[in-house]
Amino acid sequence: QVQLVESGGGLVQPGGSLRLSCAASGSIFSINRMGWYRQAPGQQRELVATVNSGHATDYGDSVKGRFTISRENAKNTVHLQMNSLKPEDTAVYYCNALGYDSSRKIYDTWGQGTQVTVSS
């Protein structure tokens, strides 16, 4: 099994910054893609940002230019630097990892989520 541990959520004022991290562990052969999604109350889960094993990135439209995703392949870790935060960024942020485990089976694993609240 593959597990994800998230860290870095919290309360921040509008215009502030936060950095989320997610570390994968377990029976990992490869991590093809890692990323972050978020879900606000009453809304569907949406893409925030993903990065693949080649460090190619994809961002949701609402966070482009404000958020930056990066990956440390050797540590199976992904970071999300969030700047210029807005109240509408308030949500539970979920880490996701997609790849192959040590048995060469595909996994698509989610973390438990970390709350980000942007409020004055």
Summary of the structure (lengths in Angstrom):
residues: 120
radius of gyration: 14.0
end to end distance: 40.2
largest distance: 48.1
contacts: 364
relative contact order: 0.33
helix: 8%
strand: 61%
